[in-house]
Amino acid sequence: MHGRGTILFVDEIHRFNKSQQDGFLPYVEDGTIILIGATTENPSFELNSALLSRCQVFTLNRLDGNGFEKLIERAEAEEDKKLPLDEEARIALKNIADGDGRYFLNMVEAIYNLAKEDEIVNSEKLFEMVKRRKPVYDKGRDGHYNLISAMQKSIRGSDVDAALYWTARMVDAGEDPRYIFRRLSIIATEDISLADPNAINIAMSSWQAFERLGMPEGRLALSQLVIYLATAPKSNSSYKAWAKAMDLAKQTGSLMPPKHILNAPTKMMAELGYGDGYQYDHDAEDGFSGQNFFPDEMGRTMLYRPIERGFERQIAKQYNYYENLRRERKSKK
């Protein structure tokens, strides 16, 4: 209207759905508006790519000790008197705020209003004056996935104490324990796997124990599982073998199995050679025939590579035993 651009500030911009966000695009592009959006969510997930590509993202981090000190200084200047807290209570107040400046200032205001004349509040009195704040934990995106990721990587890195800490953080924030148990069960198969095949059994039984015990006693089953998984030997050989198998399956399409391992339930199939030359392994020397089970067109491919850790050492011995027998059978032919 006045020949000037307009700054449009949209708080909680993630509440606009993707179609509504598209409505901003033509006006951002022609300069009608300078769009400033604020969100507590991860914009990579909550803003559509077209709008995000036209914006510059600034990350506002949680306040640290220095940031809180500046807020205290401003509050003291506003009130024209020192905040009536001793040093220990001052540190406790910053911890309770958990990085949130607005919440911190609300508590500072409450302390000024509730503290008696010339009273210096200690940490015990502080907790009586302000209710304990629930930890900042966004179950939608960042908090939810960041903490569960931290827990898994701690277990993968065999750091028991860190794994327990991140698990406790999630429980304290109100995370659904079933979600945590599900991820722990994934860890048992993805990060531990055949190095300790009992890990998945422990995961399932701990989950079941939690369901039957309920809270708060069920948390001990959770703690026991985290400790077991973090101290267990680690292997991702099964995970990698499956990934290779899937890639190979996609590359080779619909290749038929070799005819000698196909059944011949009809006369026509028998005439086509189905089942010809099949060797029943139980009747072979050492219970091992060494015959080919891959499609004839692609030959043999090594997908699984056992490691020398935990129980998988025993699997590696058996694996190498059969590989040696296979080479022997092949050389005899």
Secondary structure, DSSP 8 states (H G I E B T S, - for coil): --SS-EEEEEETGGGS-HHHHHTTHHHHHTTSEEEEEE-SS-HHHHS-HHHHHTS---------HHHHHHHHHHHHHHHTS---B-HHHHHHHHHHHTT-HHHHHHHHHHHHHHS-TT--B-HHHHHHHS--------SSSHHHHHHHHHHHHHHHTT-HHHHHHHHHHHHHTT--HHHHHHHHHHHIIIIIGGGSTHHHHHHHHHHHHHHHH-TTTHHHHHHHHHHHHHHS----HHHHHHHHHHHHHHHHTT----GGGS---SHHHHHTTTTTT---GGGSGGG------S-TTT---------SSTTHHHHHHHHHHHHHHHHHHHHH-
